[in-house]
């Protein structure tokens, strides 16, 4: 988008095993000179960087509920995200607290161009994004929601004069054999090898072309 939308620049913060390859790639891509790759920064500097920007971009294949997305929205950045099965829809409501894109190319550029051309829309969504975090994901917001939930539980609980005695210990069921290998704290022998191979696979995943990744995701969803 930096080379196709006038006035748009980008900043990337963070580091990892592919940092050098990313630097080389930016040097070759059109508009790469408009991307400022900062590498790893202290948290207070990250907050300062976010305060200087308008949007945060999350174009992942897999996510849970991303902390980086919550931090960006908390800093009043408008999120632009891919459509994926995750906790992201709890944060991003299309056109209200952010925007979804169908790909990393044309549709992504379209949303960036529209936001750059409509500052009033950006301002409205920016305020809503921050409000979503303040309402539900700050310490105060979480405490309020727990208080409301527990109040409802107490209100709906049947009256009882029996005294509750908390258990001295709780026993959990054992970890399933088919899943135990993904827990690094339990990985030994063959499971340790599987974990190592999985790590190699994930590190290579970003190098796989987008079209192939999309096809592989469809196959995985079908249970292949």
N, C-alpha and C positions, 0 to 999 in steps of 0.2 A: 504493500500500500504506500510505502514511503516514496516510491518512484512514480506512482500513478495519481496520487492526490496531492496537489500543491500545498505546501506549508506543513505537511505531516512529517514528523520525526518520531523515532522510537528509542527507548532505553531498555536494555536487558540487564538484570541483576542476578548474580548467582554464578556458580561454577560447577565443574564436574569433569569426568574423564573425557568428554567430547569438547571441552572448551577450545582447544587449539583448532580442531576441525571446524568449529563454529566461526572462529575468527577468520580462517582461510575462506570459508564459504561466504561470509559477509563481504570479503574483499573482491569476490568474483561476481556477486549478484548485483543487478541494477538497483540502485538506491541503497546499496549496502553502506555507503559512506554516511547515510543519514541515520544509521543505527549505532547508538552509543552503547558498547558492551562494557559494563563496569566491573564485571567479575563479582567476587564475594565482597560484601560490605557489612559493616556493623549494623545492628538493627536500627539505631537512631539515624544513621545515614540513609537507610532504606526508607524510613518514614519521610525524611526530607526529600528524597527523590520522588516519592509518590505525590507529595504535595505540589510538585512542579508539573504534573501531568493531568490529562483529562480522562483517559480510559485505561483499563487493564485488560489484557488479552489472555485467554486460556483456550488453547486449541488442542487439547489433549485427546488421546484415544481412550484413556481410562482414568477415572478419578473417584475419590470418595466424596467427602465434603471438604474442598480445598481451603486450607488456612490462608494461603496467599490470596485467594479470591475474597475471602472475608476481610482480610486486611486492606485490600484495595478498595472494596466497597465502603469499609469503615472510613477510608480517607477520601470518600466522595468521588472515587473513580467510577466511571460507567463500565461495567463488564461486557466484553464481547466474547462469547463462548461457543464451542461446538455443541451439537446435540448429542448427548451420550447418557446412558443409564448410570446415574450416580446421585449424589446428594445435591448436585448443582441446582436442579429445579426448585429445591427448598429456598434457594437464595435468589435465583434469577427468574423473574417473571417477564416474559416477552413484552417489550415496549413499556414496561412499568419500572422495573429495577435493573434492566439490562437488555441485551439483544443476543439472539442465537443466530448462528450462521451454518449453512449446509456444507461449506467447504472452506479451505484455507486460501482460496484464490478469488474468483469473481464475486462470490457472495460476501466474503470478508471485506473486499475492497469496496463493495457497494455500501455496506453499513458504515465503514469509516468515512466514505465520501459524504453520506447523508448526515452523519453527525457533525462533520466539519462545516457543512453548509447550513446547519440549523442549531445555532447556539442555544436557542430557547428550549429545544427538545433536550439537548445535553443537560442544561441546568435542571430541568424538571426530573429527568431520570437520575441525575447525580444526587439530588436531594432525597429521592425515594430510595436509592441504593444505600445511602448512609443511614436513613431512618430504619430500613429493614434490619441492619446490623445492630443499631442501638436498641431497637425494640426486642430483638430475640436472641442476640448473641453476645451482648456485653454481660459482665457479672451481674449488674443490676437487672437486666432483662431476663437472664436465666433464673435469678432468684425470684423475680416476680412470677414467672411462669410456674416454677416449682410450688410457690406459695398458693397460687390459684388451683393447681392440680391437687395438692394435698388437702386444701380446703374442701374441694368437691368430694374427695374420697371420704373425708370425715363426715361431711354432710349426708352422703348416701349410705354410709356404713350402718348396719343394723345395731340397735342398742344392745349392749351386752355388759354384764356385771363381772364376767370372768376376767381375771387378771392375766395379762400377757407376760409370758416369761420368754425372753429371747434365747435362742439356742446358743450353746457354748461354742459350737463349731458347725460349719457347713461343708458337706461333702459334695463335690462336683463329679459328674460322670467322666470317665477317661476320655482322652482325645482319640478321635477316630483314627485308625491305622492309615487310612487313605489320605488323611490330611496332616498327620503329624510331621511329615518330612518338611513342610513349609515353615515350621517353627524352628528357627536357628538354634534356640536354646535346647532343643531336643534332638537335633540332627547329629547322627553318628553313622559311621560306615557308609552303607549305600545311600541312606537319606542325605548324608552330608554331600555326597557326590551329586545327587539330584539337585540339591539346593545350589551347588556351584554351577551346574549346567543351566539351571533356571536363571541365575544371575548373568551368565554369558548371553543367554537368549534375550533378556531384557535390555542389556547394554547394546545389543545389535539392532534392536527393534527400531530405534529412530532412523537407522540407515535404510530401512525397507521403504520403497516408494509408496506414496499415499494410496494409489489405486490398489496395490497388492494388499496393503494393510486393511483397506476397506473390505476386500473380498474375503480375507482371512477372518475378519470379525463376523461377517455374515455366516461363514461356515461354522464358527464356534457357537453362534447363537442357535444354529440348527442342531447342535450336538454332535457335529462331525469330529 
